[in-house]
Amino acid sequence: MINKRLLVKNLLSHNDENSFYDKKRFVNIGDKEGKAKFLKHVCALANSNPNNNSFIVVGVEDTTNEILGVDFFDDSKIQNLVNAYLSNPPLISYENIPFPHLEEGKVVGLVTIKSAGKLCALRKNIWKYWGGTVFFREGSISMPRSFDIEIHDVNSDVVAQIEQHARNNIELTLDGVIDFINNRHADLESNYKVFKEQFVLCWGGQTKKVEGKIYYSRLDIELINEQVKLFYSALDEVEVTLAEDTFVLTEYVQLGLHDQQKYYPLEKVVIKFNDNGTYKIDSTLLFDPPQYDRKMLYHIFNSNNSILEKLKKGVPLSNQNKKDLKDLPATHLICFLNGFEGAKQMLEDYRWLVKGYDLKIYRSLKEALRILRKVKYA
């Protein structure tokens, strides 16, 4: 079993960017340009590594290799993006790897790409890249190629050696459990469970009991053997249920206008552990968004956009503006779920201005975008 934190360290310490490994300060698949650049690198790495894994490490300063981290990213539909835009799409996973020195909620993203063994190309146009374009890695750069379009295996032995050096051991597992419970989550109710005598899962959060059921907020779940953060949310309510070979979490999101708030089931995630040393994660979207009067939402949408424009221009906000800004991530989320397509892009475009204004509102905004990734992938 590979310890993904060790794998990231091995990639950073022993190899500069090359034909099987790339590193990014961050990736953005919230708009067409970000999607296109991400797909370009995935296509190039898949074509340059037909018989082994290739990797993108996210959250690392390119010039210094300093691990700065990125926000936790739980997009279970990232494979859908790859399948939609690439022919002969590779298998792809995005994992969140915790590092002890990073602040709460920050991780290193590890994208693992496994080629289908066939030539990968863009299936259709996206941003400035034409459908049919084939990309390969040339050193540390992903480049289009129109000649000598054949895939060759040159990295299998090197990648196998790197992965072998990242194998987990009992000491690392025990240290991980103790660190999770006693250090990083000392202020939360924390638990662990061993599945199939092999997988150690830790989870911790603030708990409350409602009608006999326990719900978590600030929930953090890690698969200690692999040093992978499986779930993190600073705001939501999550129900956890256990069985002999499964760990199930059901996530609820609080939505509503003004004081009329209600919890709606968002997603159910089932982690099933197998006897052969593997596990599988299946997610089911449960969300049925609330519907509101469009005239009222039209007024809220325009008012929100006016506040964001004031923030952009440095115009002082009134007391009512400040109050509305606190609710803006939630109300803009509701607007988008009710057909106001521009609401999502407004949240993306103004997120850094909001971060500079108020970190608490910014965290709410990130949570709204996280929900949108789950329910409206486009």
Helices and strands as residue ranges (DSSP letters): H 4-14, E 21-24, H 32-48, E 53-58, E 70-71, H 78-85, E 86-87, E 91-97, E 106-114, E 121-122, E 135-138, E 141-144, H 156-164, H 170-178, I 179-184, E 189-195, E 199-210, E 213-223, G 224-226, E 228-232, E 237-242, E 246-257, E 260-273, E 279-285, H 294-313, H 319-337, H 342-357, H 359-375
